[in-house]
């Protein structure tokens, strides 16, 4: 390998190092951003009286409560009577 080839290889290596350094910096920045976002989400959940682990269960409970409420409202409405009278 002559001098020019060595210089070319060194330049290529420097370019690769620069790109990897940039990617590392970008990854660190994104990691910090996601950690901050996670902390905000955890705090918001804490204010709601739950944790990230319990949030999914809590959401399912709330969905069930909503469905039961809708069902109770529908049962309390005189749908059949309104249909019979041609109102709906």
C-alpha positions in Angstrom: 0.0 0.0 0.0 1.5 3.3 -1.0 1.3 6.6 0.8 -1.7 7.9 -1.2 -3.7 4.7 -0.6 -2.9 5.0 3.2 -4.0 8.6 3.2 -7.2 7.6 1.4 -7.9 4.8 3.8 -7.3 7.1 6.8 -9.7 9.7 5.3 -12.3 7.0 4.8 -11.9 5.9 8.4 -12.2 9.5 9.6 -15.4 9.9 7.6 -16.8 6.8 9.2 -15.8 7.9 12.6 -17.5 11.3 12.1 -20.7 9.7 10.9 -20.7 7.3 13.9 -20.0 10.1 16.3 -23.0 12.1 14.8 -25.2 9.0 15.1 -24.2 8.5 18.7 -24.9 12.2 19.5 -28.3 11.9 17.9 -29.1 8.7 19.8 -28.1 10.3 23.1 -30.3 13.4 22.3 -33.3 11.2 21.4 -32.8 9.1 24.5 -32.8 12.2 26.7 -35.9 13.4 24.9 -37.7 10.1 25.4 -36.7 9.9 29.0 -38.1 13.4 29.6 -41.3 12.4 27.8 -41.6 9.2 29.9 -41.1 11.2 33.1 -43.9 13.6 32.1 -46.2 10.7 31.3 -45.4 9.0 34.6 -46.1 12.2 36.5 -49.4 12.7 34.6 -50.4 9.2 35.4 -49.4 9.7 39.1 -51.6 12.8 39.2 -54.5 10.6 37.9 -53.8 8.2 40.8 -52.2 5.4 38.8 -48.9 4.1 37.5 -47.8 3.1 34.0 -48.2 -0.5 35.0 -51.8 0.1 36.3 -52.8 2.5 33.5 -53.8 -0.1 31.0 -55.9 -1.9 33.6 -57.5 1.4 34.7 -58.3 2.3 31.0 -60.1 -1.1 30.6 -62.1 -0.5 33.8 -63.1 2.9 32.6 -64.1 1.5 29.1 -66.2 -1.1 30.9 -67.9 1.6 33.1 -68.6 3.7 30.0 -70.1 0.7 28.1 -72.3 -0.2 31.2 -73.4 3.5 31.4 -74.4 3.5 27.8 -76.3 0.3 28.1 -78.1 1.6 31.2 -79.1 4.7 29.4 -80.3 2.8 26.3 -82.3 0.5 28.6 -83.9 3.5 30.3 -84.9 5.2 27.1 -88.3 4.3 25.5 -86.7 3.2 22.2 -89.4 0.7 21.3 -92.2 3.1 22.2 -90.6 5.8 20.0 -90.2 3.4 17.2 -93.9 2.3 17.6 -94.9 6.0 17.4 -92.7 6.5 14.4 -90.6 9.1 16.1 -87.3 7.3 15.3 
